[in-house]
Amino acid sequence: MPRLPALLRRRGATAAPRERLSRDVYVLGLIAFFVMVGFGVVVPVLPVFVRSFGVGYAEVGAVVSAFALMRLVASPFVGKLIDLMGERVVLAVGIGIVAVSSGLVGIAADYPHLLILRGVGGIGSAMFTVAAMTLLLGTTSAQHRARAVGFYQGGFLIGGMTGPAIGGLLATISLTAPFFFYAGTLAVAGLVGLILLRPRSGAARDTVVSDAEGSDNPLVPLRDVLRDARFCAACLANFAQGWNSFGVRSALIPVIVVEVIKGPSSFTGIAFAIAAVAQTLALGPAARFIDRAGRKPALVMSLALAAVLTVAISFTGDIVTLTILLSLYGVVSAFLGIAPAASVGDVVGRRGGRGVAIFSMSSDIGAIVGPLAAGALVDAFSFPVAFGVGAVFFVAASLYSLRMPRTVEKPPVRG
């Protein structure tokens, strides 16, 4: 027995304690939840609310596109704002802009005011998105970066599943109630950010976030970031995911359910909800795999599987098969949501706002062009052709990812 304490001391000296995620990661996950709850409340109501102004479906689409378009236009300037003001301030200001514009949407007098307000909201959304991801990647060590991204995205997914249910209840009160609720959840998210996120001075922002990095994590010039195969692969993957998630999945699957499968539109919501649960459950295992095995195998594998599933979905003839395929796609999406972002974090280092902005823009471009192209391809050819074009982008990104170096960061053994 006297030897037991000495044995425990020797084992403790060589074992590496498991590093916890930083407080900022947990706070950002909480902010993501509040943001997405409000967004999920508004999404089902927005088209109906826009139609209440007596406009056509093209004007409804313009409101949706205005938000995404202004996100894209504003993103290149957000990186510079982060350099000047810091992530915490830009994040809070961005959330505030979306909150005020969303509240004003609820009292918009006419369609032009509504369109302008949604565009302004897109600017705030770009500020929040880029600042939050820059802060998340810059305050997490490489060995745990995928776990951090997974936790952050988990906040979005859980909020996204909760929001539509609340939105349905609020819509029974009035069409404007969800917009005021959205403004309220955003106000809470902004306050959480200002109060709980730790402000970082210029000196603090220039230091490494963890000794586990093993280097001083120097600033990386943007030109070097743009030449890095890891960054390019991440942007291609993000573009493909934006194109397929918005252009193919969100725009065409509801049509397939009603016109091909001949089922009620409610089946679409059920299938998407089950797929979202599958994606949420897969986040933890996906993050651990990406941190341990590396970004390259995760990207190559998940992009290839996404291409196969995308094509398979286009030939679905019943709701059960569609739900199974969407759930598998949800699992793959867990990898596609984490691995590219973690790869960007490995490349840009600290204060990587401009690199993160470009990465975010790649998804926005796909989300804007994808729905238009997918609809045109269905009109001109067929559903399989539209889905097949989306799958081509996944294949191209998978092949390009083979150029990435296969590096796996190993946590140090602390003595």
Beta strands, then each sheet from edge to edge (+ up, - down):
end
